[in-house]
């Protein structure tokens, strides 16, 4: 299983970014996929997840600002991040799961998102 994140970078507060997670080596459409993030000195935390039926869940701090979506034809999951805040600065990881609330079985290498104030 290979998960490759892209789209991270430096953005000013209030701006937007879109992260992508391209998957290979799995039956993508049958898997749930989630985004997690880890800031320095903090534990890795769930940002958003989407299952094979399109059901989603979000962390409390991003609900209403971030949107997760998937394109099964492209084996890709996206995370649209709007109204970014400095507190969103972290390494963002893509993870594959069997179900929306399962523990991830595969992880990407991560992409850095930095939001300047």
N, C-alpha and C positions, 0 to 999 in steps of 0.2 A: 504494500500500500504506500502510495506517495501522495502527499498533500503539499502543494506549493502556494504560499501566500505572496501577494504582490499588492502594490498600491499605497504602501505606507509612505510617510514623509513628514515634512515640516509644514505646519499651517498655522495661521493666526487664529486666535480665539474668535468664535463666531463663524468660522469657515467650515468647509465640508471636505470630506475625502470619501472615496469608495475603495474598499478592500475587495480583493478577489482571492478565491481559494480554488485552485484547479486540482482535481483528484484523478488518480490513475491506479490501476491494480485492484479496484473494488467494483462491486456491482453498485454503482453510485446511486442509482434511483431508489434502491432498497435501503439506503443508509440515511440516518439522521446526520446532520452536520452542525457544528456549533463553533462560535467564536468565543475565545477566552482572552483575557488580558492579564498582564502582570506588570505592575509598576515596581520600581526599586524599593526594596524593603517590605513589600506587601505580598500576600498570597495570590496565586492565580485565581481569577474569578470569572464566572460565566458572564458573557456579554449578551449573547443571543444564540438561539438554536432554531433549527427548522427540520421537520421530519419528512418522510417520504410522501406524506399526504399534504404537505404545505402548512401543517400546524406549526406555530411559533411560540417561543417563550423569550423573555427579555429580563435582564437584570434591572433592578429598580432604578439605578442611577442613569440608565440610558433610554428607558421606555419613553416613547414620544419623540426622541431625537434620532435614534438609530433604527434602520429597517434592514432585516435580513431577507434574502430571496435566493432562489436557486433556478438554474437553467440545466435541466437534466440532459438535454441534447448536447450541451457543452461540458458536462461533468464539472460544473462550476457553481460555487456559492458566492454570493456577494454580501457585503455589509456596507450599506450607505450610512454614512455618519454626518449628521448635520448639527449645526449649533454647537460646534466643538468647544470644549472648555479645557483649560490647563490641566484639570484633574483627569482628563481622558488620556493624558500622556502615559504610554505604556508600550510594552511589546505585545502585539496581538497575534494570537495563535489560532489556527484552524484545527479542528478535531473531528474525527469521524466516530459515530456511535451506532449501536444497533437500533436504539430507540431514543426519543427526545430526552428522556430523563435517565438514560443509561450513563455509565462511566465511559469515557472515550476509550477506544481501542487503538487509535492511531492519531499521531500529532504531526503538524507541520513544523517548520523550523522557526517560524515567527517573522513578523515584520514590525519595524519600529514606527510608532506614531508619536509625534511631538507637537504639542499645541502651545504656542507662545502667547503670553498675555500682552 
